[in-house]
Amino acid sequence: MPREKNPDTEKKRAPRRRAAAPVAAAVAVQPPNFVDPQQRGALIARAAYFRAMNRGFAPGYELADWLAAEAEVDAELLRGTAGS
């Protein structure tokens, strides 16, 4: 048998959470502005080289190495640990 609802008691609801603003996505898309573009490019090239070296310089992965190195360098620059 279903319970009857008591009209005298109201349940309090927690306030709704708002969706987080997509700030992190906007930051991740753009490279940090506080680094010289030539220096950033050199860091990416070096990281991509070491990725290729660890793979044995097998052909066909150049773009994947570059994009992964770019993401890695940008993440380090945002954390403030690149070039250390």
Contact map, one row per residue, 1 for C-alpha under 8 A:
111000000000000000000000000000000000000000000000000000000000000000000000000000000000
111100000000000000000000000000000000000000000000000000000000000000000000000000000000
111110000000000000000000000000000000000000000000000000000000000000000000000000000000
011111000000000000000000000000000000000000000000000000000000000000000000000000000000
001111100000000000000000000000000000000000000000000000000000000000000000000000000000
000111111000000000000000000000000000000000000000000000000000000000000000000000000000
000011111100000000000000000000000000000000000000000000000000000000000000000000000000
000001111100000000000000000000000000000000000000000000000000000000000000000000000000
000001111110000000000000000000000000000000000000000000000000000000000000000000000000
000000111111000000000000000000000000000000000000000000000000000000000000000000000000
000000001111100000000000000000000000000000000000000000000000000000000000000000000000
000000000111110000000000000000000000000000000000000000000000000000000000000000000000
000000000011111000000000000000000000000000000000000000000000000000000000000000000000
000000000001111100000000000000000000000000000000000000000000000000000000000000000000
000000000000111110000000000000000000000000000000000000000000000000000000000000000000
000000000000011111000000000000000000000000000000000000000000000000000000000000000000
000000000000001111100000000000000000000000000000000000000000000000000000000000000000
000000000000000111110000000000000000000000000000000000000000000000000000000000000000
000000000000000011111000000000000000000000000000000000000000000000000000000000000000
000000000000000001111100000000000000000000000000000000000000000000000000000000000000
000000000000000000111110000000000000000000000000000000000000000000000000000000000000
000000000000000000011111110000000000000000000000000000000000000000000000000000000000
000000000000000000001111111000000000000000000000000000000000000000000000000000000000
000000000000000000000111111100000000000000000000000000000000000000000000000000000000
000000000000000000000111111110000000000000000000000000000000000000000000000000000000
000000000000000000000111111111000000000000000000000000000000000000000000000000000000
000000000000000000000011111111110000000000000000000000000000000000000000000000000000
000000000000000000000001111111100000000000000000000000000000000000000000011000000000
000000000000000000000000111111100000000000000000000000000000000000000000000000000000
000000000000000000000000011111110000000000000000000000000000000000000000000000000000
000000000000000000000000001111111000000000000000000000000000000000000000010000000000
000000000000000000000000001001111110000000000000000000000000000000000000010011000000
000000000000000000000000000000111111000000000000000000000000000000000000000000000000
000000000000000000000000000000011111000000000000000000000000000000000000000000000000
000000000000000000000000000000011111101100000000000000000000000000000000000000000000
000000000000000000000000000000001111111100000000000000000000000000000000000000000000
000000000000000000000000000000000011111110000000000000000000000000000000000000000000
000000000000000000000000000000000001111111000000000000000000000000000000000000000000
000000000000000000000000000000000011111111100000000000000000000000000000000000000000
000000000000000000000000000000000011111111110000000000000000000000000000100000000000
000000000000000000000000000000000000111111111000000000000000000000000000000000000000
000000000000000000000000000000000000011111111100000000000000000000000000000000000000
000000000000000000000000000000000000001111111110000000000000000000000000100000000010
000000000000000000000000000000000000000111111111000000000000000001001100100000000000
000000000000000000000000000000000000000011111111100000000000000001001000000000000000
000000000000000000000000000000000000000001111111110000000000000000000000000000000000
000000000000000000000000000000000000000000111111111000000000000001001000100000000000
000000000000000000000000000000000000000000011111111100000000010011011100000000000000
000000000000000000000000000000000000000000001111111110000000000010000000000000000000
000000000000000000000000000000000000000000000111111111000000000000000000000000000000
000000000000000000000000000000000000000000000011111111100000000010001000000000000000
000000000000000000000000000000000000000000000001111111111100110010000000000000000000
000000000000000000000000000000000000000000000000111111111000000000000000000000000000
000000000000000000000000000000000000000000000000011111111000000000000000000000000000
000000000000000000000000000000000000000000000000001111111100000000000000000000000000
000000000000000000000000000000000000000000000000000111111100000000000000000000000000
000000000000000000000000000000000000000000000000000111111110000000000000000000000000
000000000000000000000000000000000000000000000000000100111111100000000000000000000000
000000000000000000000000000000000000000000000000000000001111110000000000000000000000
000000000000000000000000000000000000000000000000000000000111111000000000000000000000
000000000000000000000000000000000000000000000000000100000111111110000000000000000000
000000000000000000000000000000000000000000000001000100000011111111000000000000000000
000000000000000000000000000000000000000000000000000000000001111111100000000000000000
000000000000000000000000000000000000000000000000000000000000111111110000000000000000
000000000000000000000000000000000000000000000001101100000000111111111000000000000000
000000000000000000000000000000000000000000011011000000000000011111111100000000000000
000000000000000000000000000000000000000000000000000000000000001111111110000000000000
000000000000000000000000000000000000000000000001000000000000000111111111000000000000
000000000000000000000000000000000000000000011011001000000000000011111111100000000000
000000000000000000000000000000000000000000010001000000000000000001111111110000000000
000000000000000000000000000000000000000000000000000000000000000000111111111000000000
000000000000000000000000000000000000000000000000000000000000000000011111111100000000
000000000000000000000000000000000000000100110010000000000000000000001111111110000100
000000000000000000000000000100110000000000000000000000000000000000000111111111000000
000000000000000000000000000100000000000000000000000000000000000000000011111111100000
000000000000000000000000000000000000000000000000000000000000000000000001111111111100
000000000000000000000000000000010000000000000000000000000000000000000000111111111100
000000000000000000000000000000010000000000000000000000000000000000000000011111111000
000000000000000000000000000000000000000000000000000000000000000000000000001111111100
000000000000000000000000000000000000000000000000000000000000000000000000000111111100
000000000000000000000000000000000000000000000000000000000000000000000000000111111111
000000000000000000000000000000000000000000000000000000000000000000000000100110111111
000000000000000000000000000000000000000000100000000000000000000000000000000000001111
000000000000000000000000000000000000000000000000000000000000000000000000000000001111
